[in-house]
């Protein structure tokens, strides 16, 4: 049995595609119906995003479509529409590499969003319950919760299958064959293929795309799930405990030997059947306490499995806090705290499930000390420091003595010189939101 409610257990066979007709409309007519296009435009507007190769913004799309949509629709119906290449954007990865994102034009985002809205209800019900990425009503937190449940059930060896540049390696023929299992409209199949082959504009040069589906397009998440569904169905049919979020795959077993077998089976399935590439250097087998998933790690407390922030995610967070509390960043304290609060609330919004209250309290102490260091540097000279300390209630003699200290700003920030006047309440009055405060607030909602 898989770690889901009994009603979720089903055959590994894909659901029947039916006739691709709903309410008397074929898929093509459903995609380009005024109602579906209106919803698609709302979503494109809401998601905003940068312009594609033509420079058109989302705010300009409505006016452009009122003037030109008729011509676009004629080209679409005639099979003559040619999508624009995506604009390549390179995003730094935490490991030092670069992630390639493809930014379609806003018109192509509109069309792809319209396609995704019609195809999602066709494909999504047939996906396995433990596929969580880019699916309606499912989230990364759901995947982490199921992983914790499975570990609690005794599956304490974790296989991490790392797909090497998954979005860049998707085989178009294999993917389209899987789309065609449930889509019989040849015009729609041709249009989807045209998007896969639209090319990439990099450094002003259009490059062809014989493989891959660009990250950043509205259709890419659904296509990635369709591509990996064969893997999911096979693992589900074999009764494996696993979760997948996009190309993040974790399989849970009870022994290291079983983990070795599962890694070999998964690699063979992905590489031979789907023609993807498994990164053997990054794929791993770990005991649960050393495993991570989507930024979370696991630890045991009296045989209860609890969640923590994974070491790499913690390191990225502390590096960002260090940058926001750097002495050399010459901004006002008000602006600094505003940026810091935005980051703390956003970060904790994701990591609110971590059960490490003590670590968050310790993190707050370190963050406040860094802010005290900044404050000391702002005051600069001895007379100014003495005056500011007196204003905070430090007796005049002690304020003069402390203000004239020759110690460096970091030692001073951890001493009574600043700890006593710049209390936790002082920073709270200035509006600082701490990690523990944000975490505790999420626990009560």
C-alpha positions as CSV (number, residue, x, y, z in Angstrom):
1,X,0.0,0.0,0.0
2,X,1.2,3.5,-0.8
3,X,1.0,6.3,1.9
4,X,-2.4,7.6,0.8
5,X,-6.0,7.1,1.7
6,X,-7.4,3.8,0.3
7,X,-9.5,5.7,-2.2
8,X,-6.3,6.9,-3.8
9,X,-5.0,3.5,-4.7
10,X,-5.7,2.6,-8.3
11,X,-4.3,0.9,-11.3
12,X,-1.1,2.1,-13.0
13,X,-2.9,2.4,-16.3
14,X,-3.5,5.9,-17.7
15,X,-7.1,7.1,-17.6
16,X,-9.1,6.9,-20.8
17,X,-8.8,10.0,-22.9
18,X,-12.4,9.8,-24.1
19,X,-13.3,11.5,-27.3
20,X,-11.6,14.9,-26.5
21,X,-15.1,16.4,-26.8
22,X,-16.9,18.3,-24.0
23,X,-20.1,20.2,-24.3
24,X,-20.2,19.7,-28.0
25,X,-16.7,21.2,-28.5
26,X,-13.5,19.6,-29.6
27,X,-10.3,20.4,-27.8
28,X,-9.2,23.0,-30.3
29,X,-12.5,24.9,-29.8
30,X,-12.2,24.6,-26.0
31,X,-8.7,26.0,-26.0
32,X,-9.6,29.0,-28.1
33,X,-13.1,29.7,-26.7
34,X,-13.6,33.3,-25.5
35,X,-14.2,32.1,-22.0
36,X,-11.0,30.0,-21.8
37,X,-8.9,32.8,-23.3
38,X,-10.3,35.3,-20.9
39,X,-9.3,33.2,-17.9
40,X,-5.9,32.6,-19.5
41,X,-5.3,36.3,-20.0
42,X,-6.2,37.0,-16.3
43,X,-3.6,34.4,-15.2
44,X,-1.0,35.8,-17.5
45,X,-1.7,39.3,-16.2
46,X,-1.6,38.1,-12.6
47,X,1.7,36.3,-13.1
48,X,3.2,39.4,-14.7
49,X,6.7,38.3,-15.8
50,X,9.3,39.8,-18.0
51,X,8.8,40.5,-21.7
52,X,9.9,37.9,-24.3
53,X,11.9,38.5,-27.4
54,X,9.4,41.0,-28.9
55,X,9.6,43.3,-25.8
56,X,5.8,43.3,-25.3
57,X,4.7,43.5,-21.6
58,X,1.6,42.0,-20.0
59,X,0.0,45.4,-19.7
60,X,0.2,45.8,-23.5
61,X,-1.2,42.4,-24.3
62,X,-4.9,43.3,-24.1
63,X,-4.6,46.3,-26.5
64,X,-2.5,44.3,-28.9
65,X,-5.0,41.4,-28.9
66,X,-8.0,43.7,-29.6
67,X,-6.2,44.8,-32.7
68,X,-4.5,41.7,-33.9
69,X,-6.1,38.6,-32.4
70,X,-8.2,38.0,-35.5
71,X,-5.1,37.5,-37.6
72,X,-3.5,35.3,-35.0
73,X,-6.6,33.1,-34.8
74,X,-6.7,32.7,-38.6
75,X,-3.1,31.6,-38.6
76,X,-3.7,29.2,-35.7
77,X,-6.7,27.6,-37.5
78,X,-4.8,27.3,-40.7
79,X,-1.8,25.6,-38.9
80,X,0.4,28.5,-40.0
81,X,1.1,30.1,-36.6
82,X,4.8,30.0,-35.6
83,X,5.6,30.6,-32.0
84,X,8.4,33.0,-31.2
85,X,11.6,31.7,-29.7
86,X,11.9,32.0,-26.0
87,X,14.3,34.5,-24.5
88,X,17.0,32.7,-22.5
89,X,17.6,33.9,-18.9
90,X,20.4,32.4,-16.8
91,X,19.6,32.2,-13.1
92,X,22.4,31.4,-10.6
93,X,21.9,28.1,-8.8
94,X,22.9,27.5,-5.1
95,X,25.5,25.0,-6.2
96,X,27.3,27.6,-8.3
97,X,25.8,26.5,-11.7
98,X,23.2,28.3,-13.8
99,X,19.6,27.4,-14.4
100,X,18.3,28.1,-17.9
101,X,14.9,29.7,-18.0
102,X,13.0,30.4,-21.2
103,X,10.8,33.5,-21.3
104,X,8.1,33.2,-24.0
105,X,6.4,36.3,-25.5
106,X,3.3,37.3,-23.7
107,X,1.2,36.2,-26.7
108,X,2.7,32.8,-26.5
109,X,2.2,32.7,-22.8
110,X,-1.5,33.4,-23.4
111,X,-1.8,30.6,-25.9
112,X,0.1,28.1,-23.8
113,X,-1.9,29.0,-20.7
114,X,-5.1,28.4,-22.6
115,X,-3.8,25.0,-23.7
116,X,-2.7,24.1,-20.2
117,X,-6.2,25.0,-18.8
118,X,-7.9,22.5,-21.1
119,X,-5.3,19.7,-20.9
120,X,-4.9,19.7,-17.1
121,X,-8.3,18.3,-16.4
122,X,-7.6,15.6,-19.0
123,X,-4.2,14.5,-17.7
124,X,-4.2,15.4,-14.0
125,X,-6.7,12.8,-12.7
126,X,-4.6,10.0,-14.2
127,X,-1.4,11.1,-12.4
128,X,-0.4,9.2,-9.2
129,X,-1.3,10.8,-5.9
130,X,2.3,11.1,-4.8
131,X,3.2,13.4,-7.7
132,X,3.1,16.9,-6.2
133,X,4.8,19.4,-8.5
134,X,2.7,21.9,-10.4
135,X,-0.6,20.2,-9.8
136,X,-3.9,21.7,-8.7
137,X,-4.4,21.4,-4.9
138,X,-1.0,20.0,-4.3
139,X,2.2,21.6,-2.9
140,X,5.7,21.1,-1.8
141,X,4.6,20.9,1.8
142,X,2.3,18.0,1.0
143,X,5.2,16.1,-0.4
144,X,7.3,16.8,2.7
145,X,4.4,15.7,5.0
146,X,4.0,12.4,3.1
147,X,7.8,11.8,3.3
148,X,7.7,12.3,7.0
149,X,4.8,9.9,7.3
150,X,6.6,7.2,5.3
151,X,9.8,7.5,7.4
152,X,7.6,7.2,10.6
153,X,6.3,3.9,9.1
154,X,9.8,2.5,9.1
155,X,11.1,3.3,5.6
156,X,14.3,4.9,6.9
157,X,16.5,4.6,3.8
158,X,16.0,7.3,1.2
159,X,17.0,7.1,-2.5
160,X,17.4,10.5,-4.2
161,X,17.3,10.2,-7.9
162,X,18.9,13.3,-9.5
163,X,17.9,14.0,-13.1
164,X,20.6,15.8,-15.0
165,X,19.2,18.9,-16.6
166,X,15.8,17.3,-16.9
167,X,14.1,20.2,-18.7
168,X,16.9,20.5,-21.2
169,X,16.9,16.8,-22.1
170,X,13.2,16.0,-22.7
171,X,12.9,13.9,-25.9
172,X,10.2,15.6,-28.1
173,X,9.1,12.3,-29.8
174,X,8.7,10.5,-26.5
175,X,6.9,13.4,-24.9
176,X,4.5,13.9,-27.8
177,X,3.7,10.2,-27.9
178,X,2.6,10.5,-24.3
179,X,0.5,13.6,-25.0
180,X,-1.1,11.8,-28.0
181,X,-2.3,9.0,-25.7
182,X,-5.0,11.4,-24.5
183,X,-5.1,14.1,-27.1
184,X,-6.4,13.1,-30.6
185,X,-6.7,16.6,-32.1
186,X,-4.0,16.8,-34.6
187,X,-4.0,20.6,-34.8
188,X,-3.4,20.8,-31.0
189,X,-0.6,18.2,-31.2
190,X,1.0,20.2,-34.0
191,X,0.8,23.4,-32.0
192,X,2.3,21.9,-28.9
193,X,5.2,20.4,-30.9
194,X,5.7,23.8,-32.5
195,X,6.2,25.3,-29.0
196,X,8.7,22.6,-28.1
197,X,10.7,23.4,-31.3
198,X,10.3,27.2,-31.2
199,X,14.0,27.7,-30.3
200,X,15.9,29.8,-27.9
201,X,17.1,33.4,-28.4
202,X,20.5,33.6,-26.6
203,X,22.9,36.6,-27.1
204,X,20.8,37.7,-30.1
205,X,21.1,34.4,-31.9
206,X,18.3,32.0,-32.4
207,X,19.2,28.5,-31.5
208,X,17.1,25.4,-32.5
209,X,15.7,23.1,-29.8
210,X,15.8,19.5,-30.8
211,X,15.2,18.4,-27.2
212,X,13.9,20.0,-24.0
213,X,11.0,22.0,-22.8
214,X,11.9,25.5,-21.5
215,X,11.4,26.2,-17.9
216,X,9.3,29.4,-17.5
217,X,6.5,28.6,-19.9
218,X,2.9,28.0,-18.7
219,X,2.8,24.6,-20.5
220,X,6.1,23.3,-19.4
221,X,5.0,22.1,-15.9
222,X,2.2,20.0,-17.3
223,X,4.4,18.5,-20.0
224,X,7.1,17.6,-17.4
225,X,4.5,15.7,-15.4
226,X,3.2,13.9,-18.5
227,X,6.8,13.0,-19.4
228,X,7.6,11.5,-16.0
229,X,4.2,9.8,-15.5
230,X,5.5,6.5,-16.9
231,X,8.1,6.5,-14.2
232,X,5.5,7.3,-11.6
233,X,3.0,4.6,-12.8
234,X,5.7,2.0,-12.8
235,X,6.9,2.8,-9.2
236,X,3.3,3.1,-8.0
237,X,2.4,-0.3,-9.6
238,X,5.3,-1.9,-7.8
239,X,4.1,-0.6,-4.5
240,X,7.1,1.7,-3.8
241,X,6.8,4.5,-1.2
242,X,7.9,7.5,-3.0
243,X,7.2,11.2,-3.7
244,X,8.0,13.3,-6.7
245,X,8.0,17.1,-7.1
246,X,8.8,18.0,-10.7
247,X,12.2,16.4,-11.1
248,X,12.9,15.9,-7.4
249,X,12.4,12.2,-6.8
250,X,12.7,10.4,-3.4
251,X,12.0,6.7,-2.9
252,X,11.8,5.3,0.7
253,X,12.8,1.7,1.6
254,X,13.7,-0.3,4.7
255,X,17.2,-1.3,4.0
256,X,20.4,-0.1,2.3
257,X,20.4,-3.2,0.0
258,X,16.8,-2.4,-1.1
259,X,17.9,1.2,-1.7
260,X,20.7,0.0,-4.1
261,X,18.2,-2.1,-6.1
262,X,15.7,0.8,-6.3
263,X,18.3,3.2,-7.5
264,X,19.4,0.8,-10.2
265,X,15.8,0.1,-11.3
266,X,14.9,3.8,-11.3
267,X,18.0,4.7,-13.4
268,X,17.3,2.0,-15.9
269,X,13.6,3.1,-16.2
270,X,14.4,6.8,-16.7
271,X,17.3,6.3,-19.0
272,X,16.1,3.4,-21.2
273,X,12.4,4.1,-21.4
274,X,12.3,7.9,-21.2
275,X,15.8,8.6,-22.6
276,X,16.6,11.0,-19.7
277,X,19.9,11.1,-17.9
278,X,20.4,10.3,-14.3
279,X,23.2,12.2,-12.6
280,X,25.0,9.3,-10.8
281,X,27.3,11.7,-9.0
282,X,24.4,13.6,-7.4
283,X,22.1,10.7,-6.9
284,X,22.4,9.2,-3.5
285,X,21.3,6.8,-0.8
286,X,21.1,8.1,2.7
287,X,19.6,7.2,6.1
288,X,16.5,9.4,6.7
289,X,18.3,11.6,9.2
290,X,20.7,12.7,6.5
291,X,18.2,12.9,3.7
292,X,16.6,16.2,2.4
293,X,13.6,17.0,0.4
294,X,12.6,20.4,-1.0
295,X,14.7,22.3,1.5
296,X,13.6,20.2,4.6
297,X,15.5,17.6,6.5
298,X,14.3,15.1,9.1
299,X,15.3,14.2,12.7
300,X,14.1,11.9,15.3
301,X,12.8,12.8,18.8
302,X,11.6,9.8,20.8
303,X,10.9,7.8,17.6
304,X,8.8,10.7,16.3
305,X,10.0,12.1,13.0
306,X,10.2,15.9,12.9
307,X,11.2,18.4,10.3
308,X,14.1,20.8,10.2
309,X,15.6,23.1,7.7
310,X,18.1,21.3,5.5
311,X,21.7,22.4,6.0
312,X,22.1,23.9,2.5
313,X,18.8,25.9,2.8
314,X,19.9,27.1,6.3
315,X,23.3,28.2,4.9
316,X,21.6,30.2,2.0
317,X,19.3,31.8,4.5
318,X,22.2,32.9,6.9
319,X,24.1,34.2,3.9
320,X,21.2,36.4,2.9
321,X,20.7,37.7,6.5
322,X,24.4,38.4,6.6
323,X,24.1,40.5,3.4
324,X,21.0,42.4,4.8
325,X,22.8,43.2,8.0
326,X,26.2,44.0,6.5
327,X,27.9,47.1,8.0
328,X,29.1,48.2,4.5
329,X,25.6,48.4,3.2
330,X,25.0,52.2,3.6
331,X,21.2,52.4,4.0
332,X,19.0,53.8,6.8
333,X,18.0,51.4,9.6
334,X,14.3,51.8,8.7
335,X,15.0,50.6,5.1
336,X,17.3,47.8,6.3
337,X,14.6,46.5,8.7
338,X,11.9,46.7,6.0
339,X,14.0,44.6,3.6
340,X,14.9,42.2,6.5
341,X,11.3,41.8,7.5
342,X,10.2,41.0,3.9
343,X,12.8,38.3,3.7
344,X,12.1,36.8,7.2
345,X,8.4,36.6,6.5
346,X,8.8,35.1,3.0
347,X,11.4,32.6,4.1
348,X,9.4,31.5,7.2
349,X,6.2,31.3,5.1
350,X,7.8,28.4,3.3
351,X,9.8,26.9,6.3
352,X,7.0,27.3,8.8
353,X,6.7,23.5,9.2
354,X,10.2,23.2,10.6
355,X,10.1,22.0,14.2
356,X,13.2,23.8,15.5
357,X,12.0,26.6,17.8
358,X,15.3,26.7,19.7
359,X,17.3,27.2,16.5
360,X,15.1,30.1,15.4
361,X,15.6,31.8,18.8
362,X,19.4,31.4,18.4
363,X,19.2,32.7,14.9
364,X,17.3,35.8,16.2
365,X,20.0,36.5,18.8
366,X,22.7,36.4,16.1
367,X,20.6,38.7,13.8
368,X,20.1,41.2,16.5
369,X,23.8,41.2,17.4
370,X,24.6,42.0,13.8
371,X,22.1,44.9,13.9
372,X,23.7,46.2,17.1
373,X,27.0,46.2,15.2
374,X,25.4,48.2,12.4
375,X,24.0,50.7,14.9
376,X,27.4,51.1,16.6
377,X,29.0,51.9,13.2
378,X,26.2,54.4,12.4
379,X,27.0,56.3,15.6
380,X,30.7,56.5,14.4
381,X,32.5,58.8,17.0
382,X,32.8,58.6,20.8
383,X,30.8,61.7,21.6
384,X,27.9,60.6,19.3
385,X,27.9,57.2,20.8
386,X,27.9,58.6,24.3
387,X,25.0,60.9,23.4
388,X,22.9,58.1,21.9
389,X,23.6,55.8,24.8
390,X,22.4,58.5,27.2
391,X,19.2,59.0,25.1
392,X,18.6,55.2,25.7
393,X,18.8,55.6,29.4
394,X,22.5,54.8,30.1
395,X,23.9,56.9,33.0
396,X,26.1,59.8,31.8
397,X,29.3,58.5,33.2
398,X,28.9,55.0,31.9
399,X,27.7,56.4,28.5
400,X,31.0,58.4,28.2
401,X,33.1,55.4,29.2
402,X,31.3,53.0,26.9
403,X,31.1,55.5,24.1
404,X,34.9,55.8,24.2
405,X,35.6,52.1,24.0
406,X,38.4,51.2,21.6
407,X,37.0,47.6,21.1
408,X,35.9,46.6,17.6
409,X,32.2,46.8,16.6
410,X,31.7,43.1,16.7
411,X,33.0,42.6,20.3
412,X,31.0,45.7,21.4
413,X,27.8,44.3,19.8
414,X,28.0,41.3,22.1
415,X,28.9,43.2,25.3
416,X,26.7,45.1,27.8
417,X,27.7,48.3,26.1
418,X,25.0,47.6,23.5
419,X,23.1,44.6,24.9
420,X,21.7,46.6,27.7
421,X,20.4,49.7,25.8
422,X,19.6,47.9,22.5
423,X,17.3,45.3,24.0
424,X,14.9,43.0,22.2
425,X,12.1,45.4,23.1
426,X,14.1,48.2,21.4
427,X,14.2,46.3,18.1
428,X,10.6,45.4,18.4
429,X,9.7,49.0,18.8
430,X,11.6,49.7,15.5
431,X,9.4,47.1,13.9
432,X,11.9,44.2,13.5
433,X,10.2,40.9,12.8
434,X,12.3,38.0,14.1
435,X,12.3,34.4,12.8
436,X,10.9,33.0,16.0
437,X,8.1,35.6,16.0
438,X,7.2,34.8,12.4
439,X,7.4,31.0,13.1
440,X,5.2,31.3,16.2
441,X,2.6,33.3,14.3
442,X,2.3,30.6,11.7
443,X,1.8,27.9,14.4
444,X,-1.3,29.7,15.6
445,X,-2.9,30.1,12.2
